[in-house]
């Protein structure tokens, strides 16, 4: 039983904090990629004022933005995981 306790004590905290740090870092990278993708979408569609349309409760624009963000999140997840 002491062997198991020694093994857990030797590398448990390093793995735990290393995993948490990696998750936080990749999460921030993913959020950054989402923001960059939304900014690029807003840049290539200058005729659509997204904020105005969302404030007017335009469901079609909201669905397009949701689809764009889901697509970007899907691609970002594959970039971060590889």
C-alpha positions, 0 to 999 in steps of 0.5 A: 500500500505504501508503494501506491501512496508514494506513486500518487505523491510523486507525480499527482500534483504536477500532472494535475496542475500541468493538465489544468494549466494546459486546459486554461491555455488552450481555452484562451487560445480557443477564445482568441480564435473565436474572437478573431474569426468573428472579427474577420466575419464582421470585416468581410460583411461590411453591409451587415451591421450585426450589432444593430440587427441583433438589437432589432431581434433579427433571428436570421442574423442571429442564426448566421452568427451562431453557425459561424461561431460554431464552425469556427469553434469546431475548427479551433478545437481541431487546431488546438487538439492536434 
